[in-house]
Amino acid sequence: MRAQLLCLATVLVSFASWGADAFEGSRYFDETTMRHLTLEKTGFGTTRVIMRSAVAPGASGLWAGMGQRKDKQLVFAQEVGEGESRGTFYVANVSESKLEVTLKPGQQKALDAGLVGTYHRVSDSKLLQLAKKESQAATARLATSLQAASKSWKAKDRPALAIWKEQWPATRQRWIAMTAAAPAKTSKTAPLTAAPAAAPAAAPAAAPAAAPADKSAADWFKLAEVTYLGYVFVETLPDGKVGTGWNGEYDDFAGGHASLTLQKDGRLRVNLSFSRAGDAQTGNLDGIATPEQLTEGKNGELIADFTCADPEVKDAAQQAKIHLVRLGHYLQIETKQAQRYSAHSWFDGIYRGAPPAVP
């Protein structure tokens, strides 16, 4: 009898341990709809639910929720700010191999945010395989986009494409290093579909990418994400109303922006800014180029070379320098000694032109 009681106690303890562990760091995947679902323990009895929905290689929408768990059931709703409506409530039933999400019964006008369905639990090795596959698909898409762009981009814009392509490996690694240094927080109200998005301040050369064998699933997903940003930039052509003069608004592939205004006195007013890594990295740099600092290249490209006057920088030799080249409908930006304005991010790269902003 004693042995039987001990055996029963062991079974109960094991079952209870499994029930708790099922809500801690568990990952699930719906292969039909390409949805990832992760459960994260946040406190006693509370669990965060993160759903990642792939809409294109490297592109995903994120949904974050919070709920209370009891045994193998979790009741949750969207994680929102104080005083905001949480909307639809869901019920997640967890077993050893899968997780089933349904709408909580009795709700009025309940809207499914795309979570309802069956998700199968995935191992670390399976998650790594899925992440690597998505990254490879994004890389293939970028290669196809670059090949098509060599014909679809206007002849006067193709020098900018060649520079972008040459800079891409280092720029991609710089983006990865930036997000590692200042990771973006998951938006509490992020949509389930990602709109197409739209490189570098002077900084040490980026370290080579880690060998594939050293990458985690998170690394592969991050590589897929930045590659998505890259191929969207290449595939998105400039607005047909864009001229080839200095005036205009310019955007790079990942949150960088330049605003150029040629004034009546011939001076070029320049504002460089960026908001990257989910607004975790922001920066701003202003400068004015005199008419003498504006020249034209042998192929008709417009060139500006000037130094920014910052009263807080006492040593003139340490003032930031900006080099601009207008290549067709694109703008090449290079900066020196701009680290104080860029932190873990950068200003440099190829930017796509758009018409001047309406006052």
C-alpha positions in Angstrom: 0.0 0.0 0.0 2.8 2.4 0.9 4.5 1.7 -2.4 1.3 2.3 -4.2 0.7 5.6 -2.4 4.3 6.7 -3.3 3.8 5.8 -6.9 0.5 7.7 -7.0 2.2 10.8 -5.4 4.9 10.7 -8.0 2.4 10.6 -10.8 0.5 13.5 -9.4 3.6 15.6 -8.9 4.8 14.8 -12.4 1.4 15.7 -13.8 1.3 19.0 -11.9 4.9 19.8 -13.0 3.9 19.1 -16.6 0.8 21.3 -16.3 2.9 24.2 -15.1 5.7 23.7 -17.6 3.1 23.7 -20.4 2.7 27.4 -19.8 6.3 28.3 -19.6 8.2 29.1 -22.8 6.1 26.6 -24.9 6.0 27.2 -28.6 3.3 26.1 -31.0 2.8 26.2 -34.8 -0.1 26.0 -37.2 1.5 24.8 -40.5 -1.6 25.5 -42.6 -1.8 29.2 -41.7 1.9 29.7 -40.8 1.0 31.0 -37.4 3.4 30.8 -34.4 2.1 31.0 -30.9 4.3 31.3 -27.8 3.3 31.1 -24.1 5.4 33.0 -21.6 4.9 32.9 -17.8 4.8 36.4 -16.5 3.8 35.9 -12.8 1.9 33.6 -10.5 -1.0 32.3 -12.5 -0.5 34.8 -15.4 0.7 34.0 -18.9 1.5 36.2 -21.9 0.4 34.9 -25.4 2.3 36.1 -28.4 1.0 35.2 -31.9 3.2 35.7 -34.9 1.4 35.5 -38.2 3.6 35.2 -41.3 2.3 37.2 -44.3 5.4 37.0 -46.5 8.9 35.6 -46.1 10.3 37.6 -43.2 7.1 39.7 -42.7 4.8 39.0 -39.8 2.1 40.6 -37.7 2.4 40.3 -33.9 -0.5 40.0 -31.4 0.2 40.1 -27.7 -2.3 39.0 -25.0 -2.4 38.3 -21.3 -4.5 35.8 -19.3 -5.0 33.7 -16.3 -4.4 30.0 -16.3 -5.9 27.3 -14.3 -4.7 23.7 -14.7 -4.4 23.2 -18.5 -6.7 26.0 -19.5 -5.9 29.6 -20.2 -8.4 32.5 -20.6 -6.8 35.5 -22.2 -7.4 38.7 -24.2 -5.3 41.4 -25.9 -2.7 43.1 -23.8 -3.6 46.8 -23.8 -2.9 50.1 -22.0 -4.6 51.1 -18.8 -8.3 52.0 -19.4 -8.4 50.5 -22.9 -10.8 47.8 -24.0 -9.3 44.3 -24.2 -11.8 43.2 -26.8 -12.4 39.6 -27.5 -11.6 36.9 -24.9 -10.2 33.5 -25.8 -9.9 30.1 -24.2 -6.8 28.0 -24.8 -6.8 24.3 -23.9 -3.4 22.8 -23.6 -2.5 19.1 -24.0 0.8 17.4 -24.3 1.1 17.8 -28.1 -1.1 20.7 -29.0 -3.0 23.9 -28.0 -6.5 24.7 -29.2 -7.8 28.3 -29.1 -11.5 29.1 -29.2 -13.6 32.2 -28.5 -14.8 32.4 -24.9 -18.5 31.5 -24.9 -21.1 34.1 -24.2 -19.4 37.2 -25.8 -21.4 39.8 -27.6 -20.0 40.7 -31.1 -16.8 38.8 -30.5 -14.3 39.4 -33.2 -11.6 36.8 -34.0 -8.2 38.5 -34.3 -6.9 35.4 -36.2 -6.0 33.3 -33.2 -8.7 30.7 -33.3 -7.5 27.3 -34.4 -5.2 24.3 -33.5 -1.5 24.8 -32.9 0.9 21.8 -32.6 3.7 22.0 -30.1 7.1 22.3 -31.7 10.5 21.3 -30.4 13.5 23.5 -30.5 14.9 21.6 -33.5 11.6 22.0 -35.4 11.5 25.7 -34.6 15.0 26.1 -35.8 14.1 24.4 -39.0 11.1 26.6 -39.6 13.0 29.8 -38.9 15.9 28.8 -41.2 13.4 27.9 -44.0 11.7 31.3 -43.7 15.1 33.1 -43.8 16.1 31.2 -46.9 12.8 32.0 -48.5 13.3 35.7 -47.8 16.9 35.6 -49.2 15.6 34.0 -52.4 12.9 36.7 -52.7 15.6 39.4 -52.3 17.7 37.8 -55.0 14.7 37.6 -57.4 13.8 41.3 -56.6 17.4 42.5 -57.3 17.4 40.6 -60.6 14.1 42.2 -61.6 15.2 45.6 -60.4 18.2 45.6 -62.8 15.6 46.0 -65.6 12.7 47.7 -63.9 14.6 50.5 -62.3 15.2 53.5 -64.6 18.6 53.8 -66.1 19.5 56.9 -64.1 18.5 55.1 -60.9 20.6 51.9 -61.4 23.9 53.3 -60.0 22.0 53.7 -56.7 20.8 50.1 -57.0 24.4 48.9 -57.5 25.6 50.8 -54.4 22.7 49.5 -52.3 23.4 45.9 -53.4 27.1 46.3 -52.5 26.3 47.8 -49.1 23.6 45.3 -48.2 25.7 42.6 -46.4 27.2 45.1 -44.0 24.0 47.1 -43.6 22.1 43.9 -42.8 24.6 42.9 -40.1 24.5 46.5 -38.7 20.7 46.2 -38.5 21.0 42.9 -36.6 23.6 44.4 -34.2 21.4 47.4 -33.6 18.3 45.3 -32.7 20.4 43.2 -30.4 21.8 46.3 -28.7 18.4 47.9 -28.3 15.7 45.2 -28.9 12.2 46.6 -29.8 9.4 45.9 -27.4 6.4 43.9 -28.7 3.6 46.3 -29.5 0.6 45.8 -27.4 -1.7 46.8 -30.2 0.2 45.5 -33.2 -1.9 44.5 -36.3 -1.9 40.9 -37.5 -0.6 41.9 -40.9 2.5 43.8 -41.5 2.4 46.6 -44.0 5.5 46.8 -46.3 8.2 48.9 -44.6 9.2 51.8 -46.2 22.2 52.0 -44.5 25.0 53.4 -42.2 26.3 56.8 -39.1 30.0 56.3 -39.1 30.7 53.3 -37.0 33.2 50.4 -36.9 32.9 47.9 -39.7 30.2 45.3 -39.0 31.4 41.9 -37.8 30.8 39.0 -40.1 27.6 37.1 -39.7 27.7 34.1 -37.5 28.1 30.7 -39.2 24.6 29.2 -39.8 25.4 26.4 -37.3 25.7 29.0 -34.6 22.4 30.8 -35.3 19.4 30.2 -33.1 15.8 30.2 -34.3 15.5 33.8 -33.1 18.6 34.7 -35.2 17.1 33.2 -38.3 13.8 34.9 -37.8 15.7 38.2 -37.3 17.7 37.6 -40.5 14.4 36.9 -42.3 12.9 40.1 -41.0 15.7 42.4 -42.2 15.8 40.6 -45.5 12.1 41.3 -45.9 12.8 45.0 -45.3 15.4 44.8 -48.0 13.4 43.3 -50.7 10.4 45.6 -50.1 12.8 48.6 -50.5 14.1 47.2 -53.8 10.6 46.3 -55.1 9.1 49.7 -54.3 9.7 52.2 -57.0 9.8 56.0 -56.5 6.7 58.1 -56.8 6.2 59.2 -60.4 6.0 62.8 -59.3 9.6 62.8 -57.9 12.0 65.2 -59.7 15.7 64.9 -60.0 16.6 68.1 -58.1 17.6 68.4 -54.4 14.1 69.1 -53.0 12.3 66.1 -51.6 11.7 63.6 -48.9 13.8 60.4 -48.9 13.5 57.1 -47.0 15.8 54.2 -46.6 14.8 50.5 -46.1 14.4 50.6 -42.4 13.1 53.8 -40.8 15.7 56.3 -42.0 14.5 59.7 -43.4 16.1 62.7 -45.1 14.4 66.0 -45.8 16.1 68.3 -48.3 15.1 71.9 -49.2 16.9 74.1 -51.6 16.3 77.7 -50.4 15.9 80.8 -52.6 19.4 81.9 -51.5 20.9 78.7 -53.0 21.6 77.1 -49.7 20.6 73.4 -49.1 18.9 72.7 -45.8 19.3 69.1 -44.7 17.6 67.2 -42.0 18.6 63.5 -41.4 16.6 61.4 -38.9 15.7 57.8 -38.2 13.4 55.8 -36.0 14.5 52.2 -36.0 14.0 49.0 -33.9 10.4 49.8 -33.0 11.3 53.4 -32.1 14.0 52.1 -29.7 16.6 53.9 -31.8 16.0 57.5 -32.8 18.4 60.2 -34.1 18.5 63.5 -35.8 21.2 65.6 -37.6 20.7 69.0 -39.2 23.0 70.9 -41.5 23.2 73.5 -44.2 25.3 73.4 -47.4 26.2 76.7 -49.0 26.0 77.1 -52.8 29.8 76.7 -53.0 29.4 73.2 -51.4 27.0 72.0 -54.1 28.5 70.6 -57.3 27.5 68.4 -60.2 29.3 65.2 -61.2 30.5 64.2 -64.7 27.4 62.0 -65.1 25.0 64.7 -64.0 24.7 63.6 -60.4 24.2 66.3 -57.7 26.8 66.4 -55.0 26.9 68.1 -51.6 29.8 68.1 -49.1 29.6 70.1 -45.9 30.2 70.2 -42.2 27.4 70.5 -39.6 27.8 73.4 -37.2 27.0 72.1 -33.7 27.7 74.7 -30.9 28.0 71.9 -28.4 31.0 70.4 -30.3 33.9 72.8 -29.4 36.6 71.0 -31.4 35.9 72.0 -35.1 37.7 68.8 -36.3 35.1 66.7 -34.5 32.1 68.3 -36.2 29.9 65.9 -38.2 30.4 65.8 -41.9 27.7 65.0 -44.5 28.3 63.8 -48.1 25.2 63.6 -50.4 24.9 62.4 -53.9 21.6 62.6 -55.8 21.5 59.6 -58.2 18.4 59.8 -60.3 15.5 59.5 -58.0 17.6 58.2 -55.1 19.9 59.8 -52.6 23.2 58.4 -51.3 24.1 59.6 -47.8 27.5 59.2 -46.1 28.4 60.7 -42.8 31.6 61.0 -40.7 31.9 61.7 -37.0 28.2 61.4 -36.5 28.2 58.7 -33.8 27.0 61.2 -31.1 23.8 61.6 -33.0 23.2 58.0 -34.0 23.9 55.7 -30.9 23.5 52.1 -32.1 22.0 53.2 -35.4 23.1 55.1 -38.5 22.3 57.7 -41.2 24.2 56.3 -44.1 22.8 54.4 -47.1 20.6 54.7 -50.2 17.3 56.5 -49.8 14.4 56.5 -52.2 13.0 59.9 -53.2 9.5 61.3 -52.7 8.0 64.7 -53.5 8.6 67.5 -51.1 6.3 67.6 -48.1 3.3 70.0 -48.5 3.7 72.9 -46.0 
